Amino acid sequence: KVGGLNFTEKQLELVLGMELLVRTEQLIATHQKTAIELTEKLNDTRSKLAQVELDLRPRTIDRNVALVGTTETEEWRENRRQKLTAERASLMLLKSQIDDNIFENAEKLRSATILANNLRKQYLPIIERDLFRQ
């Protein structure tokens, strides 16, 4: 008896199976949304990394020094180079972490999709059969 309704054991199993299917499909949607967000973050990180690589070129650093107009050009160049090198290392680490997260999320999505397909194969034919029997 659930919520004032009487269910047979078979009906209760079917209700629980369908609840599991609904939750699994919600999990799939969550993983799909996460995949999109991670891909966007990866693309953003790649763009920033590409810009840092361009900024690290000696010619670009020299051009920036000329715009600053300082008398301590060599010190400014070295500081700029160090800052950009640290930023590159940070972005490369972030990119690696995002790559790992994308892989893990894809595995979870694959597992959830397999589970949902198996649940559909198991429960949907029973529902269709019982609906047409009435």
Residue pairs with C-beta under 8 A, 6 or more apart in sequence:
1 7
2 12
2 15
7 15
14 123
14 126
14 127
17 119
17 122
17 123
18 123
18 127
20 119
21 116
21 119
21 120
21 123
24 112
24 115
24 116
24 119
25 116
27 112
28 109
28 112
28 113
28 116
31 105
31 108
31 109
31 112
32 109
34 105
35 102
35 105
35 106
35 109
38 98
38 101
38 102
38 105
39 102
41 98
42 95
42 98
42 99
42 102
45 91
45 94
45 95
45 98
46 95
48 91
49 88
49 91
49 92
49 95
52 84
52 87
52 88
52 91
53 88
54 60
55 61
55 64
55 84
56 81
56 84
56 85
56 88
61 77
61 80
61 81
61 84
62 77
64 80
65 73
65 76
65 77
65 80
68 76
70 76
